[in-house]
């Protein structure tokens, strides 16, 4: 159903609250919960971007000062710029103290739709929220039929993709998907095989928009229809390549990384069909690139498909991503993989939770997004976990 109908039926709007003070977050949580909102919390600009990247919101309210800089508001302005670039359609309200009204004005100049002061007046705060959510609802209601169809297409595509998290045996997978438009040209999937392994893939079809989305649906259906071959990655990708070649026009192709993890042998078998190199982060701090082993899918009917193997030990992590991530921070004189590899290594030295989301957030924060961004993290745990 259209977003306005969905909100009317459920009566729930999702609001992201960003503040590094626990008492402020708790006070807003209780207030907004009592008013019928669904609340998401973030305690830092970093976690705010990760949350915004991996979930939906109708409104965001952000504090302008954080622990690293409690007076100037530079962190808040930077966060505002990043959130506006990431989700320009979602209104952002700035929170400031009475003594920093100038900062609120600057926030408005950077795209904030409004501001509230601390301490706040409860009735005024809720009025401000309703004012901008109401405007957003009216804007949705006034969208063209094409926009509604695109929104439906996005929901359909989202439902065709698996959940963002997956676990089986001693393997965990997290994925972050940020399409550049209503629908995307990236796909990902993971599943258990009959032989006790776990198959996972991340692909990227040529083009953007509805045309790319149709190619994604075609490729996704082709792969799921051939899962019985998953225990033989090279044979699986050879079959998929032939089927994709015969079902698409000559100018249509896709890149794809497919991996099959064998938990008994702790071995990864993979095929990389013209996709950006996957990055293995070893528990000892070293890394390894999984370069392409085959041509892109759909370009040639009889393409040579080669399979490679690599051991994965407990504590190792594999990062696979689409070229939207690899190219996000690419400068004129940079090598294709330089920014991606440097960013992965840099962020891996700090907190590792929600790593896929943090990487996707880093890619969206370096400038205007020009392509779909998908990042998958595959973790090998020391002991078995419950299957999802």
Secondary structure, 3 states (H helix, E strand, C coil): CCHHHHHHHHCCEEEEEECCCHHHHHHHHHHHHHCCEEEEEECCHHHHHHHHHHCCCCEEEEECCECCECCCCHHHHHHHHHHHHHCCCCEEEEEEEHHHHHHHHHHHHCCCCEEEEECCCHHHHHHHHHHHHHHHHHHHHCCCHHHHHHHHHHHHHHHHCCCCEEEEEEEEEEEEEECCCCCCCEEEEEEECCCCCEEEEEEEECCCHHHHHHHHHHHHHHHHCCHHHCCCHHHHHHHHHHHHHHHCCCCCCEEEEEEEEECCCCEEEEEEECCCCEEEECCCCCEEEECCCECCECCCCCCCECCEEEECCCCCEEEEECHHHHCCCCCCCCCCCHHHHHHHHHHHCCCCCCHHHHHHHHHHHCCCCCCCEEEEEEEEEEEEECCC
